[in-house]
């Protein structure tokens, strides 16, 4: 609340509360003294009463102060932000930052699901079945007969399975029990399988477990880096909106300044025209300047309001907040080594992981196409114990061993080259990805080096723009004084106004470019060149 309502409001609250406390303490103490004046032994009561009133008044004043904060905020309190404050707010509250957090959280849980595929899983299953029907059965002599069935079957199975990434198969251990009750004969029977051990395997198929083990860690590492990159891009976007408002504020201030000057000069020109010192044409030019500057003030006001609303929405502020920005004209002198920047880019950029993932996915596609085009064989092996009985104990007494081996084979004999064509397409796609990855890598390297070169020169450009702005302001002041003394023409004065405004806009544009390049360089390298450390994020706060 203090931040939203401005630091100046804190000072007013402090003064208000302090005066109330002092007032009630003094008069409360005097009141207690009058009560206790006939009882000297109750002098302590005097001070206790005074302090009690002080505390009570302090709480009341605090409540009034909190209410004043809320009223000030709801009524459109003016707050002023620096660039760093705006960036910090945007990295927390902006829609882009919220979207980046949810994107990373989704990637995190996808990675958790991938890792769970390589851990043992424990499953319980049950399928109770109540049957009451008439079914046709075949007897031993080949004849058929309709038989009434009225039974309840209840079963349960507990299984543990473990995937094997090296082969793509799966081990499993099972234990099951089935109970069947016939209502017509009121008989009960049990069937148990105390333990069954088995293994299933696709002999020549596509091993998705092995390929996922190579691809998914790269995808998750890319997601972690992409989240940090997104925050830096949020900072760069905040810079654009921040300086858009700064430029609009500057334009509005310049328009008001120019209007005041134009109005003063017009009034001064009317006096000079009346005594014949200037021509009517020059007076009309002064009037036109005043009217134009009046229009510029209105246009600048609209532009400033639009930029303010855009920044408020991006920062997650209330629409009633009247936001102003405070620009620091000083920029840090940072010199970035191009080779260091490129090395950091190769190590930290999510784009590099994205290129690596594309190559792995293209190789995985070739392996899958080859597996689907050739011989397919599935192996299923299981062995264990089994027994039946009319009681639960009999079902687990002297169980019999059982074994089962099943092999399934599928071999395409005539597919008219369909499988071979799929393999060729996958290989062609792999080669295309290799070429595209190499081209993208070269483009990214060129972009990094170009960005570093521009950033290293931008600090000097800011200094030149600031010097130009100061010189243009002095030149306009000189031209204005010369015109008032009658030693200059209106054309020279108008030219100085234009140069002053242009220099001011160029200075803010140079500042905006500097910080935009700075955060873009941070987003590509994930490195803080001001603190000489890699940018880190507490991912655990985002994962849950």
C-alpha positions as CSV (number, residue, x, y, z in Angstrom):
1,X,0.0,0.0,0.0
2,X,2.9,2.4,0.8
3,X,4.4,1.7,-2.6
4,X,1.1,2.1,-4.5
5,X,0.2,5.4,-2.8
6,X,3.6,7.1,-3.0
7,X,6.3,7.7,-0.5
8,X,5.0,11.2,0.2
9,X,1.8,9.8,1.6
10,X,3.9,8.0,4.3
11,X,5.2,11.4,5.5
12,X,1.6,12.8,5.8
13,X,0.5,9.7,7.7
14,X,3.4,9.9,10.1
15,X,2.8,13.6,10.8
16,X,-0.9,13.1,11.3
17,X,-0.5,10.1,13.7
18,X,2.3,11.9,15.7
19,X,0.3,15.0,16.2
20,X,-2.7,13.0,17.4
21,X,-0.6,11.0,19.8
22,X,1.0,14.0,21.3
23,X,-2.3,15.9,21.6
24,X,-4.2,13.1,23.4
25,X,-1.2,12.2,25.6
26,X,-0.9,15.8,27.0
27,X,-4.7,16.3,27.5
28,X,-5.2,12.8,28.8
29,X,-2.5,13.3,31.3
30,X,-3.9,16.6,32.5
31,X,-7.4,15.1,32.7
32,X,-6.0,12.3,34.9
33,X,-4.2,14.8,37.0
34,X,-7.4,16.7,37.8
35,X,-9.1,13.5,38.8
36,X,-6.2,12.4,41.0
37,X,-5.4,15.9,42.5
38,X,-7.0,15.0,45.9
39,X,-5.2,11.7,46.0
40,X,-1.4,12.1,45.8
41,X,-1.0,8.3,46.0
42,X,-2.7,7.9,42.6
43,X,-0.1,9.9,40.7
44,X,0.9,6.7,38.9
45,X,-2.7,6.4,37.7
46,X,-2.3,9.8,36.0
47,X,0.5,8.5,33.8
48,X,-1.2,5.1,33.2
49,X,-4.4,6.9,32.0
50,X,-2.4,9.2,29.7
51,X,-0.5,6.3,28.1
52,X,-3.7,4.3,27.7
53,X,-5.3,7.2,25.8
54,X,-2.1,7.4,23.8
55,X,-2.2,3.8,22.7
56,X,-5.9,3.9,22.0
57,X,-5.5,7.0,20.0
58,X,-2.5,5.6,18.1
59,X,-4.6,2.6,17.1
60,X,-7.4,4.8,16.0
61,X,-5.0,7.1,14.0
62,X,-3.5,4.0,12.4
63,X,-6.9,2.9,11.2
64,X,-7.6,6.3,9.9
65,X,-4.2,6.3,8.2
66,X,-5.0,2.9,6.5
67,X,-8.3,4.3,5.4
68,X,-6.5,7.3,3.9
69,X,-4.2,5.0,2.0
70,X,-7.1,3.1,0.5
71,X,-9.0,6.3,-0.4
72,X,-5.8,7.7,-2.0
73,X,-5.3,4.6,-4.0
74,X,-8.9,4.3,-5.2
75,X,-9.0,8.0,-6.1
76,X,-6.1,7.7,-8.5
77,X,-2.9,8.3,-6.5
78,X,0.1,9.4,-8.6
79,X,3.0,7.0,-8.3
80,X,6.4,7.3,-9.9
81,X,8.5,4.4,-11.1
82,X,12.1,4.0,-12.1
83,X,13.0,1.5,-14.9
84,X,14.3,-1.1,-12.4
85,X,11.1,-0.9,-10.4
86,X,9.0,-1.3,-13.5
87,X,11.1,-4.3,-14.6
88,X,10.8,-6.0,-11.2
89,X,7.0,-5.5,-11.3
90,X,6.7,-6.8,-14.9
91,X,8.7,-10.0,-14.1
92,X,6.1,-10.8,-11.5
93,X,2.8,-9.4,-12.6
94,X,2.9,-9.0,-16.4
95,X,0.7,-11.4,-18.6
96,X,3.9,-12.6,-20.4
97,X,5.6,-13.5,-17.1
98,X,2.5,-15.4,-15.9
99,X,2.3,-17.2,-19.2
100,X,6.0,-18.1,-18.9
101,X,5.5,-19.6,-15.4
102,X,2.6,-21.8,-16.6
103,X,4.6,-22.9,-19.6
104,X,7.5,-24.0,-17.5
105,X,5.2,-25.6,-14.9
106,X,3.7,-27.7,-17.7
107,X,7.1,-28.7,-19.0
108,X,8.2,-29.6,-15.4
109,X,5.2,-32.0,-14.9
110,X,5.7,-33.5,-18.3
111,X,9.3,-34.2,-17.3
112,X,8.1,-35.7,-14.0
113,X,5.8,-38.0,-16.0
114,X,8.7,-39.1,-18.2
115,X,10.8,-40.0,-15.3
116,X,8.0,-42.0,-13.7
117,X,8.1,-44.3,-16.8
118,X,11.4,-45.7,-15.6
119,X,10.4,-46.3,-12.0
120,X,8.5,-49.4,-10.6
121,X,4.7,-49.1,-10.7
122,X,2.3,-50.8,-8.3
123,X,-1.2,-51.4,-9.5
124,X,-4.3,-53.0,-8.0
125,X,-7.2,-54.0,-10.3
126,X,-10.6,-55.7,-9.7
127,X,-13.6,-56.5,-11.9
128,X,-16.6,-57.8,-9.9
129,X,-19.1,-59.5,-12.2
130,X,-22.7,-60.4,-11.3
131,X,-24.3,-62.7,-14.0
132,X,-27.9,-63.9,-14.2
133,X,-28.7,-65.1,-17.7
134,X,-29.5,-68.2,-19.9
135,X,-26.6,-69.2,-22.1
136,X,-26.1,-71.9,-24.7
137,X,-23.4,-74.4,-23.9
138,X,-22.0,-77.3,-25.9
139,X,-22.1,-80.7,-24.2
140,X,-19.6,-83.6,-24.5
141,X,-21.6,-85.4,-27.1
142,X,-21.7,-82.4,-29.4
143,X,-25.2,-81.4,-28.6
144,X,-26.1,-78.0,-27.3
145,X,-28.2,-77.0,-24.3
146,X,-29.5,-73.8,-22.7
147,X,-28.3,-73.5,-19.1
148,X,-29.3,-70.9,-16.5
149,X,-26.4,-69.1,-15.0
150,X,-26.7,-67.2,-11.8
151,X,-23.3,-66.3,-10.3
152,X,-21.2,-63.7,-8.6
153,X,-17.5,-63.4,-9.5
154,X,-15.2,-61.2,-7.5
155,X,-11.4,-60.9,-8.2
156,X,-8.4,-58.9,-7.3
157,X,-5.0,-58.6,-8.8
158,X,-1.9,-56.8,-7.5
159,X,1.0,-56.2,-9.9
160,X,4.4,-54.6,-9.9
161,X,5.9,-53.7,-13.3
162,X,9.3,-52.2,-14.3
163,X,10.2,-50.9,-17.8
164,X,13.6,-51.6,-19.2
165,X,14.9,-48.7,-21.3
166,X,17.8,-50.7,-22.8
167,X,15.5,-53.2,-24.5
168,X,12.2,-51.5,-24.4
169,X,10.6,-54.4,-22.6
170,X,8.8,-54.7,-19.3
171,X,9.2,-57.0,-16.3
172,X,6.1,-57.7,-14.1
173,X,5.2,-59.6,-11.0
174,X,1.6,-60.4,-10.3
175,X,-0.6,-62.0,-7.6
176,X,-4.3,-62.6,-8.0
177,X,-7.3,-64.3,-6.3
178,X,-10.7,-65.0,-7.8
179,X,-13.9,-66.1,-5.9
180,X,-16.9,-67.4,-7.7
181,X,-20.3,-68.2,-6.1
182,X,-23.1,-70.1,-7.8
183,X,-26.5,-69.0,-6.4
184,X,-28.4,-72.0,-7.8
185,X,-26.3,-74.6,-6.0
186,X,-25.1,-72.3,-3.3
187,X,-21.5,-73.4,-3.9
188,X,-18.3,-71.3,-3.7
189,X,-15.0,-71.9,-5.4
190,X,-11.6,-70.0,-5.4
191,X,-8.8,-69.7,-7.9
192,X,-5.5,-68.2,-6.8
193,X,-2.2,-67.3,-8.5
194,X,0.1,-66.5,-5.6
195,X,2.9,-65.3,-7.8
196,X,3.4,-64.9,-11.5
197,X,6.6,-63.5,-13.0
198,X,6.7,-62.4,-16.6
199,X,8.4,-60.4,-19.3
200,X,7.1,-58.8,-22.5
201,X,9.3,-57.5,-25.3
202,X,9.1,-56.2,-28.8
203,X,12.1,-57.8,-30.5
204,X,12.5,-55.6,-33.6
205,X,10.3,-52.7,-32.8
206,X,10.8,-49.1,-32.0
207,X,12.3,-48.5,-28.5
208,X,10.5,-45.4,-27.4
209,X,11.9,-45.7,-23.9
210,X,15.5,-45.4,-25.1
211,X,14.8,-42.5,-27.4
212,X,12.8,-40.6,-24.7
213,X,15.7,-41.0,-22.3
214,X,17.8,-39.0,-24.8
215,X,15.2,-36.5,-25.9
216,X,13.2,-35.6,-22.8
217,X,16.2,-34.3,-20.6
218,X,17.2,-32.0,-23.4
219,X,13.6,-30.8,-23.7
220,X,13.4,-30.0,-20.0
221,X,16.7,-28.3,-20.0
222,X,15.5,-26.2,-22.9
223,X,12.3,-25.3,-20.9
224,X,14.3,-24.2,-17.9
225,X,16.5,-21.9,-20.0
226,X,13.5,-20.7,-22.0
227,X,11.8,-19.6,-18.8
228,X,14.8,-17.4,-17.9
229,X,14.9,-16.1,-21.4
230,X,11.2,-15.2,-21.3
231,X,11.7,-13.2,-18.2
232,X,14.5,-11.2,-19.9
233,X,12.3,-10.7,-22.9
234,X,9.6,-9.4,-20.5
235,X,12.2,-6.9,-19.2
236,X,13.0,-5.8,-22.8
237,X,9.3,-5.3,-23.5
238,X,9.0,-3.4,-20.2
239,X,11.8,-1.1,-21.4
240,X,9.9,-0.4,-24.6
241,X,6.7,0.5,-22.8
242,X,8.6,2.4,-20.1
243,X,10.4,4.6,-22.6
244,X,7.2,5.0,-24.7
245,X,5.6,6.6,-21.7
246,X,8.8,8.6,-20.9
247,X,8.8,9.8,-24.5
248,X,5.1,10.7,-24.2
249,X,5.8,12.6,-21.0
250,X,8.7,14.4,-22.5
251,X,6.6,15.3,-25.6
252,X,3.8,16.6,-23.3
253,X,6.3,18.7,-21.2
254,X,7.9,20.0,-24.4
255,X,4.5,20.9,-25.9
256,X,3.5,22.8,-22.8
257,X,6.9,24.6,-22.6
258,X,6.6,25.4,-26.3
259,X,3.1,26.6,-25.9
260,X,4.0,28.9,-23.0
261,X,6.9,30.3,-25.1
262,X,4.7,30.7,-28.1
263,X,2.0,32.4,-26.1
264,X,4.5,34.8,-24.5
265,X,6.1,35.6,-27.9
266,X,2.7,36.2,-29.5
267,X,1.8,38.6,-26.8
268,X,5.2,40.3,-27.0
269,X,4.8,40.4,-30.8
270,X,1.5,42.1,-30.6
271,X,3.1,44.9,-28.6
272,X,5.9,45.2,-31.1
273,X,3.5,45.1,-34.0
274,X,1.5,48.0,-32.5
275,X,4.6,50.2,-32.4
276,X,5.7,49.1,-35.9
277,X,8.7,47.0,-35.0
278,X,7.5,43.9,-36.8
279,X,5.3,43.2,-39.9
280,X,1.8,41.7,-39.9
281,X,3.2,38.6,-41.6
282,X,5.6,38.0,-38.7
283,X,2.7,38.5,-36.2
284,X,0.6,36.0,-38.0
285,X,3.4,33.5,-38.0
286,X,3.6,33.9,-34.2
287,X,-0.1,33.3,-33.9
288,X,0.1,30.2,-36.1
289,X,2.9,28.9,-33.9
290,X,0.8,29.4,-30.8
291,X,-2.2,27.6,-32.3
292,X,0.0,24.7,-33.5
293,X,1.6,24.4,-30.0
294,X,-1.9,24.3,-28.5
295,X,-2.8,21.4,-30.8
296,X,0.5,19.7,-29.9
297,X,-0.4,19.9,-26.2
298,X,-3.7,18.1,-26.8
299,X,-2.1,15.4,-29.0
300,X,0.7,14.9,-26.5
301,X,-1.8,14.5,-23.6
302,X,-3.7,11.8,-25.5
303,X,-0.5,10.0,-26.4
304,X,0.7,10.1,-22.8
305,X,-2.6,8.7,-21.5
306,X,-2.5,5.8,-24.0
307,X,1.1,5.0,-23.1
308,X,0.3,5.2,-19.4
309,X,-2.7,2.8,-19.8
310,X,-0.5,0.4,-21.8
311,X,2.2,0.3,-19.1
312,X,-0.3,0.0,-16.2
313,X,-2.0,-3.0,-17.9
314,X,1.4,-4.7,-18.6
315,X,2.5,-4.2,-15.0
316,X,-0.8,-5.4,-13.5
317,X,-1.6,-2.1,-11.9
318,X,-5.1,-0.7,-11.3
319,X,-6.5,1.4,-14.1
320,X,-7.1,4.3,-11.7
321,X,-3.4,4.7,-10.9
322,X,-1.9,7.7,-12.4
323,X,1.6,6.4,-13.4
324,X,4.6,8.5,-14.1
325,X,8.1,7.3,-14.9
326,X,11.4,8.7,-13.8
327,X,14.3,8.3,-16.2
328,X,17.9,7.9,-15.1
329,X,20.0,9.6,-17.7
330,X,23.2,7.8,-16.5
331,X,23.9,4.4,-18.0
332,X,26.5,1.9,-16.7
333,X,29.7,1.6,-18.8
334,X,29.7,-2.1,-19.7
335,X,32.1,-3.6,-22.3
336,X,31.2,-7.0,-23.5
337,X,33.7,-9.4,-25.2
338,X,32.2,-10.9,-28.3
339,X,33.9,-14.2,-27.9
340,X,32.8,-14.4,-24.3
341,X,29.2,-13.6,-25.3
342,X,29.2,-16.3,-28.0
343,X,30.6,-18.8,-25.5
344,X,27.9,-17.9,-23.0
345,X,25.3,-18.2,-25.8
346,X,26.4,-21.7,-26.7
347,X,26.3,-22.7,-23.1
348,X,23.1,-21.1,-21.8
349,X,20.8,-20.3,-24.7
350,X,17.7,-22.5,-25.1
351,X,18.1,-22.1,-28.8
352,X,21.1,-24.5,-28.7
353,X,19.1,-27.1,-26.8
354,X,16.2,-26.7,-29.3
355,X,18.6,-27.4,-32.2
356,X,20.0,-30.5,-30.4
357,X,16.5,-31.7,-29.7
358,X,15.5,-31.3,-33.4
359,X,18.4,-33.5,-34.4
360,X,17.5,-36.2,-31.9
361,X,13.9,-36.2,-32.9
362,X,14.9,-36.5,-36.6
363,X,17.1,-39.5,-35.7
364,X,14.3,-41.0,-33.7
365,X,11.9,-40.7,-36.7
366,X,14.3,-42.6,-38.9
367,X,14.6,-45.4,-36.2
368,X,10.8,-45.6,-35.9
369,X,10.3,-45.8,-39.7
370,X,12.9,-48.6,-40.0
371,X,11.3,-50.5,-37.2
372,X,7.8,-50.3,-38.7
373,X,9.0,-51.3,-42.2
374,X,10.7,-54.6,-41.3
375,X,10.1,-57.7,-39.3
376,X,8.0,-57.3,-36.2
377,X,8.1,-59.9,-33.4
378,X,6.6,-59.8,-29.9
379,X,7.8,-62.0,-27.1
380,X,5.7,-62.8,-24.0
381,X,7.0,-65.1,-21.2
382,X,5.5,-65.8,-17.9
383,X,5.7,-68.5,-15.2
384,X,4.2,-68.9,-11.7
385,X,2.0,-70.9,-9.5
386,X,-1.8,-71.5,-9.5
387,X,-4.4,-73.5,-7.6
388,X,-8.2,-73.9,-7.1
389,X,-10.3,-75.0,-4.2
390,X,-13.7,-74.7,-2.5
391,X,-12.2,-72.8,0.4
392,X,-9.7,-70.0,0.7
393,X,-7.1,-72.2,2.3
394,X,-7.4,-74.9,-0.3
395,X,-6.7,-72.3,-3.0
396,X,-3.3,-71.7,-1.6
397,X,-2.4,-75.4,-0.7
398,X,0.1,-77.2,-2.9
399,X,-0.1,-74.8,-5.8
400,X,0.7,-76.1,-9.3
401,X,3.3,-74.5,-11.5
402,X,2.4,-72.9,-14.8
403,X,4.3,-71.5,-17.7
404,X,3.4,-69.6,-20.8
405,X,5.5,-68.5,-23.8
406,X,4.0,-66.6,-26.7
407,X,5.8,-65.3,-29.8
408,X,4.0,-63.2,-32.4
409,X,5.6,-62.5,-35.8
410,X,4.6,-60.0,-38.5
411,X,6.6,-59.8,-41.7
412,X,5.5,-57.6,-44.6
413,X,5.8,-59.7,-47.8
414,X,4.3,-57.4,-50.4
415,X,3.7,-53.7,-49.4
416,X,4.6,-52.1,-52.8
417,X,7.5,-50.2,-51.3
418,X,5.4,-48.4,-48.7
419,X,7.8,-49.2,-45.8
420,X,10.9,-48.4,-47.8
421,X,9.3,-45.1,-48.8
422,X,8.7,-44.1,-45.2
423,X,12.3,-44.8,-44.4
424,X,13.4,-42.6,-47.3
425,X,11.2,-39.8,-46.2
426,X,12.5,-40.0,-42.6
427,X,16.1,-39.9,-43.8
428,X,15.4,-37.0,-46.1
429,X,13.8,-35.1,-43.2
430,X,16.8,-35.9,-41.1
431,X,19.2,-34.4,-43.7
432,X,17.0,-31.4,-44.0
433,X,17.0,-30.8,-40.2
434,X,20.8,-31.1,-40.2
435,X,21.1,-28.4,-42.8
436,X,18.5,-26.1,-41.1
437,X,20.2,-26.6,-37.7
438,X,23.6,-25.6,-39.1
439,X,22.1,-22.6,-40.9
440,X,20.3,-21.5,-37.7
441,X,23.4,-21.9,-35.7
442,X,25.3,-19.6,-38.0
443,X,22.5,-17.0,-38.0
444,X,22.4,-17.1,-34.2
445,X,26.2,-16.6,-34.0
446,X,26.0,-13.7,-36.4
447,X,23.1,-12.1,-34.4
448,X,25.0,-12.4,-31.1
449,X,28.1,-10.8,-32.5
450,X,26.1,-8.0,-34.1
451,X,24.2,-7.4,-30.9
452,X,27.4,-7.2,-28.9
453,X,28.9,-4.7,-31.3
454,X,25.7,-2.5,-31.2
455,X,25.6,-2.6,-27.4
456,X,29.3,-1.7,-27.0
457,X,28.7,1.4,-29.1
458,X,25.4,2.4,-27.6
459,X,26.8,3.8,-24.3
460,X,28.8,6.3,-26.3
461,X,25.8,7.2,-28.4
462,X,23.9,7.9,-25.3
463,X,26.6,10.4,-24.1
464,X,26.6,12.1,-27.5
465,X,22.8,12.3,-27.5
466,X,22.8,13.8,-24.0
467,X,25.4,16.4,-25.0
468,X,23.4,17.2,-28.1
469,X,20.3,17.6,-26.1
470,X,22.0,20.0,-23.6
471,X,23.5,22.0,-26.5
472,X,20.2,22.3,-28.3
473,X,18.5,23.5,-25.2
474,X,21.1,26.2,-24.7
475,X,20.9,27.2,-28.4
476,X,17.1,27.5,-28.1
477,X,17.4,29.8,-25.1
478,X,20.0,31.9,-26.9
479,X,17.8,32.1,-30.0
480,X,14.8,33.1,-27.9
481,X,16.7,35.9,-26.2
482,X,18.0,37.2,-29.5
483,X,14.5,37.2,-30.9
484,X,13.2,39.2,-28.0
485,X,16.0,41.7,-28.5
486,X,15.1,41.9,-32.2
487,X,18.4,40.5,-33.3
488,X,17.0,37.3,-34.8
489,X,14.2,36.2,-37.1
490,X,11.2,34.0,-36.4
491,X,12.7,31.4,-38.8
492,X,15.8,31.0,-36.6
493,X,13.6,30.7,-33.5
494,X,11.4,28.0,-35.1
495,X,14.5,26.1,-36.2
496,X,15.9,26.2,-32.6
497,X,12.6,24.8,-31.3
498,X,12.6,22.0,-33.8
499,X,16.2,21.2,-33.0
500,X,15.6,21.2,-29.3
501,X,12.6,18.9,-29.5
502,X,14.4,16.5,-31.9
503,X,17.5,16.4,-29.7
504,X,15.3,15.6,-26.6
505,X,13.5,12.8,-28.5
506,X,16.8,11.4,-29.8
507,X,18.3,11.3,-26.3
508,X,15.4,9.3,-24.9
509,X,15.5,7.0,-28.0
510,X,19.2,6.4,-27.4
511,X,18.5,5.5,-23.7
512,X,15.7,3.2,-24.8
513,X,18.0,1.5,-27.3
514,X,20.7,1.0,-24.7
515,X,18.5,-0.8,-22.2
516,X,16.7,-2.7,-24.9
517,X,20.0,-4.0,-26.2
518,X,21.2,-4.8,-22.7
519,X,18.2,-7.0,-21.9
520,X,18.2,-8.6,-25.3
521,X,21.9,-9.5,-24.7
522,X,20.9,-10.9,-21.3
523,X,18.1,-13.0,-22.9
524,X,20.5,-14.5,-25.5
525,X,23.3,-15.3,-23.0
526,X,21.4,-15.6,-19.7
527,X,24.3,-13.7,-18.2
528,X,24.2,-10.5,-16.0
529,X,27.1,-8.5,-17.4
530,X,26.7,-5.8,-14.7
531,X,27.2,-8.3,-11.9
532,X,29.4,-10.7,-13.8
533,X,27.3,-13.8,-13.0
534,X,24.9,-16.1,-14.7
535,X,21.2,-15.3,-14.2
536,X,19.6,-17.8,-11.9
537,X,16.0,-18.5,-10.9
538,X,14.5,-20.5,-8.0
539,X,12.6,-23.1,-10.0
540,X,11.2,-24.8,-6.9
541,X,8.9,-21.8,-6.3
542,X,7.4,-22.3,-9.8
543,X,7.2,-26.1,-10.0
544,X,4.4,-26.5,-7.4
